[in-house]
Structures are given as C-alpha cells and as structure tokens.
Amino acid sequence: MDDTTILADALAFHGHRCWASTAGVRLGLAAMRALGASRAGAKQLHAVVEIGDHHGGMCFGDGIQFTTGCTFGKGNIEKSREGKFAVTLFDKASGRAVRVAYRPTLQAQIGATAFMRKRAAGVPASQIPDEEQMEVVRLVWDAPAEAVMTVGPVEPRAWSEPEEVVRFAVCARCGELVAEPYLRVAEGASVCIACSGYPQQG
C-alpha cells in the first residue's frame, strides 16, 4: 500500500482531516522505516506516544495508531502524557527503538488557515468544509521531511512486556465483568472500582 493510500485510510479512520493526524501518519511511517519494521498485526511493535489528554492535538495519536498498527485494544500503544507530539516506537524482536518528534516549523502557517481559525472559535473539525480540512493536511503532508520531523537515532532498547492478565471476575455489586487487577475489596466483597467508592487512578 502506498503512503497516499495509507494517509487517506488513516484520515477516514480518524473521522476528519487535520494537521495532527496527518503528522501522526508521517511520523509513524518514518519510525517504522527507521526500524525496518512492518505494521504490527500482533504485538511485535510497541508505541509510546507523548500526547496527553483534553487538547486539540490528540488526533496525532490516531495517525500513529493507524500507521503502526499499535492499538489500545492490543495494548501495544500508550500515552506518556507529556503534551508533546512525539512517538517512541519499540521493535521487540530486534530490541531496538527510535523516537520521532514533530517539528513546529509549520505552525505559523497552520495557525493562519481557515481550518484552525474555525477550530479556535469552537467549530468542530467535522463541520469545517472538506477543502479547508485538506489545506492543513497538504501543508503537513507535502512539506519536506526535515520541516515536519526529527528522527532520532535507532538505539538498542528492549521492551519489558507486562504480564497479560486473562483472569476476570464478576463484581459482587453491579454484576459486571472486571479484569482481576481492577477489582477492589469493599466491605469484604470483591467489587469494581466504580462500586468500591475508591478514587479512579490514572
């Protein structure tokens, strides 16, 4: 599959066209090429994405997720919650990793687009005309690689895989299925976090 098709499919998966998801696609592709890796069909890759939560650039994570095949469902992608547009991709088989970071070279141009002006005014991305969405996509997609990203060195870095828990139990209060590590004991009963009254972590 060529890169343009990957971009189109990633944007369709994401649900709208924007600069951050496009950047995620470019950086994800660059990370895989640096490692000589293929898209993860299983869990052979692991991505650590530095975006955080509740900001307008989280779309970056969908670009990484779609491109690398690292997904939250497989448990081989996670956020480090630093609020930055970078990804470290681990190749478990070779014990190597590479960090690729977005460069802010284009942000003045991106910020001046009709798309970004409307986003700043609170207009949802999906309600902005397609051509205005595509303007920011093209700015990031068509720019030279050195204007969009910094590809770090490929370094030896083993990934320590946490145990995959396949044990579940039924909450004694609500009757819903819970993965065992998330059970809490309240008044002598094994319950889910919501029924325990304990604060949610993370």
NORNOR-V468561 format. One record per residue. N is the residue number from 1. RES is the residue in one letter. PSI is psi in radians with two decimals (none if undefined). BURIAL is + if it has 24 or more other C-alpha atoms within 12 Angstrom, else -. D_LAST is the distance of its C-alpha to the last C-alpha in Angstrom with 1 decimal. Layout:
# NORNOR-V468561
n->N res->RES psi->PSI burial->BURIAL d_last->D_LAST
n->N res->RES psi->PSI burial->BURIAL d_last->D_LAST
This chain:
# NORNOR-V468561
n->1 res->M psi->2.30 burial->- d_last->37.1
n->2 res->D psi->2.88 burial->- d_last->37.7
n->3 res->D psi->-0.65 burial->- d_last->35.2
n->4 res->T psi->-0.68 burial->- d_last->36.3
n->5 res->T psi->-0.72 burial->- d_last->35.8
n->6 res->I psi->-0.78 burial->+ d_last->32.3
n->7 res->L psi->-0.84 burial->+ d_last->31.5
n->8 res->A psi->-0.76 burial->+ d_last->33.1
n->9 res->D psi->-0.67 burial->- d_last->31.2
n->10 res->A psi->-0.72 burial->+ d_last->27.8
n->11 res->L psi->-0.63 burial->+ d_last->28.6
n->12 res->A psi->-0.73 burial->- d_last->29.7
n->13 res->F psi->-0.74 burial->- d_last->26.5
n->14 res->H psi->-0.65 burial->+ d_last->24.5
n->15 res->G psi->-0.27 burial->- d_last->26.7
n->16 res->H psi->3.00 burial->+ d_last->28.1
n->17 res->R psi->2.25 burial->+ d_last->29.5
n->18 res->C psi->2.93 burial->+ d_last->27.9
n->19 res->W psi->-0.65 burial->+ d_last->27.8
n->20 res->A psi->-0.73 burial->+ d_last->24.2
n->21 res->S psi->-0.62 burial->+ d_last->24.4
n->22 res->T psi->-0.74 burial->+ d_last->27.8
n->23 res->A psi->-0.71 burial->+ d_last->26.5
n->24 res->G psi->-0.69 burial->+ d_last->23.9
n->25 res->V psi->-0.84 burial->+ d_last->26.8
n->26 res->R psi->-0.77 burial->+ d_last->28.9
n->27 res->L psi->-0.65 burial->+ d_last->26.4
n->28 res->G psi->-0.77 burial->+ d_last->25.5
n->29 res->L psi->-0.74 burial->+ d_last->29.2
n->30 res->A psi->-0.71 burial->+ d_last->29.9
n->31 res->A psi->-0.76 burial->+ d_last->27.3
n->32 res->M psi->-0.71 burial->+ d_last->28.8
n->33 res->R psi->-0.67 burial->- d_last->32.3
n->34 res->A psi->-0.63 burial->+ d_last->31.7
n->35 res->L psi->-0.19 burial->+ d_last->30.6
n->36 res->G psi->0.59 burial->- d_last->33.3
n->37 res->A psi->2.71 burial->+ d_last->30.8
n->38 res->S psi->2.80 burial->+ d_last->31.0
n->39 res->R psi->2.37 burial->+ d_last->28.4
n->40 res->A psi->2.02 burial->+ d_last->26.2
n->41 res->G psi->-0.48 burial->- d_last->27.5
n->42 res->A psi->-2.17 burial->- d_last->25.7
n->43 res->K psi->0.48 burial->+ d_last->23.1
n->44 res->Q psi->-0.35 burial->+ d_last->25.5
n->45 res->L psi->2.71 burial->+ d_last->23.4
n->46 res->H psi->2.26 burial->+ d_last->19.8
n->47 res->A psi->2.33 burial->+ d_last->18.4
n->48 res->V psi->1.94 burial->+ d_last->15.9
n->49 res->V psi->2.34 burial->+ d_last->15.8
n->50 res->E psi->-0.01 burial->+ d_last->15.1
n->51 res->I psi->2.79 burial->+ d_last->14.6
n->52 res->G psi->-2.42 burial->- d_last->11.8
n->53 res->D psi->2.72 burial->- d_last->11.4
n->54 res->H psi->0.77 burial->- d_last->14.1
n->55 res->H psi->2.87 burial->- d_last->17.0
n->56 res->G psi->0.09 burial->+ d_last->20.3
n->57 res->G psi->0.21 burial->+ d_last->20.1
n->58 res->M psi->-0.28 burial->+ d_last->17.3
n->59 res->C psi->-0.47 burial->+ d_last->20.3
n->60 res->F psi->-0.70 burial->+ d_last->20.6
n->61 res->G psi->-0.62 burial->+ d_last->18.0
n->62 res->D psi->-0.63 burial->+ d_last->20.4
n->63 res->G psi->-0.74 burial->+ d_last->23.3
n->64 res->I psi->-0.81 burial->+ d_last->21.7
n->65 res->Q psi->-0.84 burial->+ d_last->20.6
n->66 res->F psi->-0.76 burial->+ d_last->24.1
n->67 res->T psi->-0.79 burial->+ d_last->26.1
n->68 res->T psi->-0.36 burial->+ d_last->24.7
n->69 res->G psi->0.09 burial->+ d_last->24.0
n->70 res->C psi->2.12 burial->+ d_last->20.5
n->71 res->T psi->2.72 burial->+ d_last->18.6
n->72 res->F psi->-0.52 burial->- d_last->15.3
n->73 res->G psi->-0.64 burial->- d_last->17.6
n->74 res->K psi->-0.23 burial->- d_last->19.0
n->75 res->G psi->0.35 burial->+ d_last->15.7
n->76 res->N psi->0.49 burial->+ d_last->17.4
n->77 res->I psi->2.51 burial->+ d_last->15.5
n->78 res->E psi->2.81 burial->+ d_last->12.1
n->79 res->K psi->2.38 burial->+ d_last->11.0
n->80 res->S psi->-0.14 burial->- d_last->11.1
n->81 res->R psi->0.87 burial->- d_last->10.4
n->82 res->E psi->-0.08 burial->- d_last->13.7
n->83 res->G psi->0.40 burial->- d_last->15.4
n->84 res->K psi->2.76 burial->+ d_last->18.2
n->85 res->F psi->1.37 burial->+ d_last->20.3
n->86 res->A psi->2.76 burial->+ d_last->20.6
n->87 res->V psi->2.44 burial->+ d_last->20.0
n->88 res->T psi->2.15 burial->+ d_last->20.6
n->89 res->L psi->2.19 burial->+ d_last->22.2
n->90 res->F psi->2.33 burial->+ d_last->22.9
n->91 res->D psi->1.85 burial->+ d_last->26.0
n->92 res->K psi->-0.64 burial->+ d_last->25.6
n->93 res->A psi->-0.70 burial->- d_last->29.3
n->94 res->S psi->-0.19 burial->- d_last->30.6
n->95 res->G psi->0.64 burial->- d_last->28.0
n->96 res->R psi->2.80 burial->+ d_last->27.8
n->97 res->A psi->2.77 burial->+ d_last->25.4
n->98 res->V psi->2.47 burial->+ d_last->25.9
n->99 res->R psi->2.28 burial->+ d_last->23.9
n->100 res->V psi->2.23 burial->+ d_last->25.2
n->101 res->A psi->2.44 burial->+ d_last->24.5
n->102 res->Y psi->2.41 burial->+ d_last->25.7
n->103 res->R psi->2.40 burial->+ d_last->28.4
n->104 res->P psi->0.35 burial->- d_last->28.8
n->105 res->T psi->-0.63 burial->- d_last->32.6
n->106 res->L psi->-0.01 burial->+ d_last->32.8
n->107 res->Q psi->-0.58 burial->- d_last->30.6
n->108 res->A psi->-0.74 burial->- d_last->33.6
n->109 res->Q psi->-0.75 burial->- d_last->35.3
n->110 res->I psi->-0.77 burial->+ d_last->32.2
n->111 res->G psi->-0.42 burial->- d_last->31.7
n->112 res->A psi->-0.09 burial->- d_last->35.4
n->113 res->T psi->2.76 burial->+ d_last->35.3
n->114 res->A psi->-0.63 burial->+ d_last->35.8
n->115 res->F psi->-0.88 burial->+ d_last->32.6
n->116 res->M psi->-0.58 burial->+ d_last->30.5
n->117 res->R psi->-0.71 burial->- d_last->32.7
n->118 res->K psi->-0.68 burial->- d_last->32.0
n->119 res->R psi->-0.73 burial->+ d_last->28.3
n->120 res->A psi->-0.45 burial->- d_last->28.3
n->121 res->A psi->0.02 burial->- d_last->30.4
n->122 res->G psi->0.13 burial->- d_last->27.8
n->123 res->V psi->2.20 burial->- d_last->29.5
n->124 res->P psi->2.51 burial->- d_last->27.3
n->125 res->A psi->-0.66 burial->+ d_last->27.8
n->126 res->S psi->-0.25 burial->- d_last->29.3
n->127 res->Q psi->0.07 burial->- d_last->32.0
n->128 res->I psi->2.40 burial->+ d_last->33.3
n->129 res->P psi->2.55 burial->- d_last->36.4
n->130 res->D psi->-0.76 burial->- d_last->36.2
n->131 res->E psi->-0.62 burial->- d_last->38.4
n->132 res->E psi->-0.59 burial->+ d_last->36.2
n->133 res->Q psi->-0.77 burial->+ d_last->33.1
n->134 res->M psi->-0.43 burial->+ d_last->35.2
n->135 res->E psi->-0.77 burial->+ d_last->36.2
n->136 res->V psi->-0.57 burial->+ d_last->32.8
n->137 res->V psi->-0.85 burial->+ d_last->32.4
n->138 res->R psi->-0.63 burial->+ d_last->35.8
n->139 res->L psi->-0.76 burial->+ d_last->35.1
n->140 res->V psi->-0.69 burial->+ d_last->32.3
n->141 res->W psi->-0.66 burial->+ d_last->33.9
n->142 res->D psi->-0.18 burial->- d_last->37.4
n->143 res->A psi->2.65 burial->- d_last->36.6
n->144 res->P psi->2.59 burial->- d_last->37.5
n->145 res->A psi->-0.68 burial->- d_last->34.7
n->146 res->E psi->-0.30 burial->- d_last->35.1
n->147 res->A psi->-0.23 burial->- d_last->34.4
n->148 res->V psi->-0.55 burial->+ d_last->31.1
n->149 res->M psi->2.78 burial->+ d_last->29.4
n->150 res->T psi->2.10 burial->+ d_last->29.6
n->151 res->V psi->2.04 burial->+ d_last->29.6
n->152 res->G psi->3.12 burial->- d_last->28.9
n->153 res->P psi->2.59 burial->- d_last->30.7
n->154 res->V psi->2.16 burial->+ d_last->30.1
n->155 res->E psi->2.64 burial->- d_last->29.2
n->156 res->P psi->2.09 burial->- d_last->29.0
n->157 res->R psi->1.89 burial->- d_last->25.4
n->158 res->A psi->2.55 burial->- d_last->24.7
n->159 res->W psi->2.18 burial->- d_last->21.5
n->160 res->S psi->1.90 burial->- d_last->20.3
n->161 res->E psi->2.12 burial->- d_last->19.4
n->162 res->P psi->2.73 burial->- d_last->17.0
n->163 res->E psi->2.36 burial->- d_last->18.7
n->164 res->E psi->2.02 burial->- d_last->18.7
n->165 res->V psi->2.18 burial->- d_last->18.5
n->166 res->V psi->0.48 burial->- d_last->21.1
n->167 res->R psi->2.36 burial->- d_last->21.3
n->168 res->F psi->2.78 burial->- d_last->20.6
n->169 res->A psi->2.85 burial->- d_last->21.7
n->170 res->V psi->2.27 burial->- d_last->22.5
n->171 res->C psi->2.29 burial->+ d_last->20.8
n->172 res->A psi->-0.28 burial->- d_last->23.7
n->173 res->R psi->-0.95 burial->+ d_last->23.2
n->174 res->C psi->-0.26 burial->- d_last->22.4
n->175 res->G psi->0.22 burial->- d_last->23.8
n->176 res->E psi->2.67 burial->- d_last->21.2
n->177 res->L psi->2.38 burial->- d_last->20.4
n->178 res->V psi->2.35 burial->+ d_last->17.1
n->179 res->A psi->2.40 burial->- d_last->16.2
n->180 res->E psi->-0.74 burial->- d_last->17.1
n->181 res->P psi->-0.27 burial->- d_last->14.0
n->182 res->Y psi->0.05 burial->+ d_last->12.3
n->183 res->L psi->2.58 burial->+ d_last->15.3
n->184 res->R psi->2.71 burial->+ d_last->15.6
n->185 res->V psi->2.12 burial->- d_last->19.1
n->186 res->A psi->2.14 burial->- d_last->20.3
n->187 res->E psi->0.71 burial->- d_last->24.0
n->188 res->G psi->0.03 burial->- d_last->24.8
n->189 res->A psi->2.56 burial->- d_last->23.4
n->190 res->S psi->2.04 burial->+ d_last->20.7
n->191 res->V psi->2.89 burial->+ d_last->18.6
n->192 res->C psi->2.92 burial->+ d_last->15.5
n->193 res->I psi->-0.76 burial->+ d_last->12.5
n->194 res->A psi->-0.70 burial->- d_last->14.1
n->195 res->C psi->-0.28 burial->+ d_last->17.4
n->196 res->S psi->-0.48 burial->- d_last->16.4
n->197 res->G psi->-0.03 burial->- d_last->15.6
n->198 res->Y psi->2.68 burial->- d_last->12.8
n->199 res->P psi->2.55 burial->- d_last->9.8
n->200 res->Q psi->2.37 burial->- d_last->6.8
n->201 res->Q psi->2.76 burial->- d_last->3.8
n->202 res->G psi->none burial->- d_last->0.0
